[in-house]
Amino acid sequence: MFVTATHVVGDATRRAAAATSAPIVVGDGVWIGARAIILPGVSIGDGCVIAAGAVVARDCEPHGLYGGVPAMRIRSYESL
């Protein structure tokens, strides 16, 4: 799931304040597993694998396996 919109957290009278959006960038040769969630503003580097069910909230450096909630780099892959 690619989620490109969110909202600013407001004060105590209205937590869901102004809406914001940010693009998602996916590099070449990326594999995104089933039911992974990619949040606004994230860039996924070339050759990455995103594990099934991962929640990607931060940029992913190229050629790595990312998994978990929030997604973290689990291992590195060789690049060509």
C-alpha positions in Angstrom: 0.0 0.0 0.0 1.4 3.4 -1.0 0.2 6.1 1.4 1.1 9.5 0.1 -1.1 11.6 2.4 -1.3 12.2 6.1 -2.1 15.1 8.4 -0.3 17.4 10.9 -1.0 16.5 14.5 -3.0 19.4 16.0 -3.7 20.6 19.5 -5.9 19.0 22.1 -9.1 20.4 20.5 -8.4 18.8 17.1 -5.6 16.2 16.7 -6.2 15.7 13.0 -5.2 19.1 11.7 -4.2 20.2 8.2 -3.7 17.5 5.5 -0.3 17.1 3.9 1.1 14.9 1.2 4.5 13.8 -0.1 5.6 11.6 -3.0 7.1 8.1 -2.7 10.1 7.2 -4.8 10.8 3.6 -5.7 14.2 2.7 -7.3 15.0 0.2 -10.0 14.8 -3.5 -9.3 12.9 -3.1 -6.0 10.7 -6.0 -4.7 7.9 -5.0 -2.3 6.3 -7.9 -0.4 2.5 -8.4 0.1 0.7 -6.0 2.5 3.8 -3.8 3.0 2.9 -0.1 3.8 5.0 2.7 2.3 4.4 6.0 4.1 4.6 9.6 2.6 7.9 11.0 1.6 9.9 7.7 1.6 12.5 6.8 -1.0 13.4 3.2 -1.5 16.8 2.7 -3.1 17.7 0.5 -6.1 17.7 -3.2 -5.5 15.9 -3.2 -2.2 13.6 -5.9 -0.9 10.8 -4.8 1.4 9.5 -7.7 3.5 5.8 -8.6 3.5 3.9 -6.7 6.2 6.7 -4.1 6.7 5.8 -0.5 7.5 8.4 1.7 5.8 8.5 5.1 7.5 12.1 6.1 6.6 14.2 6.1 3.5 15.8 2.7 2.5 19.4 2.7 1.4 20.1 0.8 -1.9 20.5 -3.0 -2.0 19.1 -4.0 1.4 16.4 -6.2 2.9 14.0 -4.1 5.1 11.4 -5.6 7.4 9.5 -5.0 10.5 7.3 -2.3 12.1 8.8 0.1 11.6 11.0 -1.3 8.8 14.7 -1.6 9.6 17.6 -2.8 7.5 18.0 -6.6 8.2 20.8 -7.4 5.7 22.7 -6.1 2.7 22.8 -7.4 -0.8 25.6 -7.1 -3.3 25.2 -4.6 -6.1 26.2 -5.2 -9.6 
